[in-house]
Amino acid sequence: MQYQDLKAHTEEKLKLTSEEIAHVLGKAQVKVLTFQAGLRKDQMCIHSLEKIVKQKTKGNEELTRICDDLIYQMEKT
């Protein structure tokens, strides 16, 4: 009888431990998914900012060329 009690107690503890592990893993998976979503959002933002920088750089180069042309024309006259 004592063996059966010990076995039942051990099985109950194993069940509770398994449930706790499953709960902790579930919470960890939610955190991972949250971090991944945040990472994707940040990557999209970075990509957008890089695109803006590229456009601004191109615009600045064009303005520099125009200014250089104007300066050159003024120096010619």
CYANA upper distance limits for C-alpha pairs under 8 A (distance plus 0.5 A):
  1 MET  CA      5 ASP  CA      6.88
  2 GLN  CA      6 LEU  CA      6.69
  3 TYR  CA      7 LYS  CA      6.51
  4 GLN  CA      8 ALA  CA      6.52
  5 ASP  CA      9 HIS  CA      6.57
  6 LEU  CA     10 THR  CA      6.55
  7 LYS  CA     11 GLU  CA      6.58
  8 ALA  CA     12 GLU  CA      6.62
  9 HIS  CA     13 LYS  CA      6.72
 10 THR  CA     14 LEU  CA      6.62
 11 GLU  CA     15 LYS  CA      6.60
 12 GLU  CA     16 LEU  CA      6.69
 13 LYS  CA     17 THR  CA      6.52
 14 LEU  CA     18 SER  CA      6.51
 15 LYS  CA     19 GLU  CA      6.68
 16 LEU  CA     20 GLU  CA      6.65
 17 THR  CA     21 ILE  CA      6.62
 18 SER  CA     22 ALA  CA      6.63
 19 GLU  CA     23 HIS  CA      6.62
 20 GLU  CA     24 VAL  CA      6.63
 21 ILE  CA     25 LEU  CA      6.53
 22 ALA  CA     26 GLY  CA      6.52
 23 HIS  CA     27 LYS  CA      6.79
 24 VAL  CA     28 ALA  CA      6.64
 25 LEU  CA     29 GLN  CA      6.58
 26 GLY  CA     30 VAL  CA      6.80
 27 LYS  CA     31 LYS  CA      6.80
 28 ALA  CA     32 VAL  CA      6.66
 29 GLN  CA     33 LEU  CA      6.64
 30 VAL  CA     34 THR  CA      6.60
 31 LYS  CA     35 PHE  CA      6.60
 32 VAL  CA     36 GLN  CA      6.56
 33 LEU  CA     37 ALA  CA      6.60
 34 THR  CA     38 GLY  CA      6.72
 35 PHE  CA     39 LEU  CA      6.51
 36 GLN  CA     40 ARG  CA      6.66
 37 ALA  CA     41 LYS  CA      6.71
 38 GLY  CA     42 ASP  CA      6.62
 39 LEU  CA     43 GLN  CA      6.54
 40 ARG  CA     44 MET  CA      6.68
 41 LYS  CA     45 CYS  CA      6.76
 42 ASP  CA     46 ILE  CA      6.60
 43 GLN  CA     47 HIS  CA      6.59
 44 MET  CA     48 SER  CA      6.64
 45 CYS  CA     49 LEU  CA      6.65
 46 ILE  CA     50 GLU  CA      6.53
 47 HIS  CA     51 LYS  CA      6.70
 48 SER  CA     52 ILE  CA      6.80
 49 LEU  CA     53 VAL  CA      6.63
 50 GLU  CA     54 LYS  CA      6.65
 51 LYS  CA     55 GLN  CA      6.73
 52 ILE  CA     56 LYS  CA      6.56
 53 VAL  CA     57 THR  CA      6.46
 54 LYS  CA     58 LYS  CA      6.68
 55 GLN  CA     59 GLY  CA      6.64
 56 LYS  CA     60 ASN  CA      6.53
 57 THR  CA     61 GLU  CA      6.62
 58 LYS  CA     62 GLU  CA      6.77
 59 GLY  CA     63 LEU  CA      6.71
 60 ASN  CA     64 THR  CA      6.50
 61 GLU  CA     65 ARG  CA      6.67
 62 GLU  CA     66 ILE  CA      6.73
 63 LEU  CA     67 CYS  CA      6.57
 64 THR  CA     68 ASP  CA      6.51
 65 ARG  CA     69 ASP  CA      6.63
 66 ILE  CA     70 LEU  CA      6.71
 67 CYS  CA     71 ILE  CA      6.58
 68 ASP  CA     72 TYR  CA      6.54
 69 ASP  CA     73 GLN  CA      6.63
 70 LEU  CA     74 MET  CA      6.62
 71 ILE  CA     75 GLU  CA      6.63
 72 TYR  CA     76 LYS  CA      6.80
 73 GLN  CA     77 THR  CA      7.14
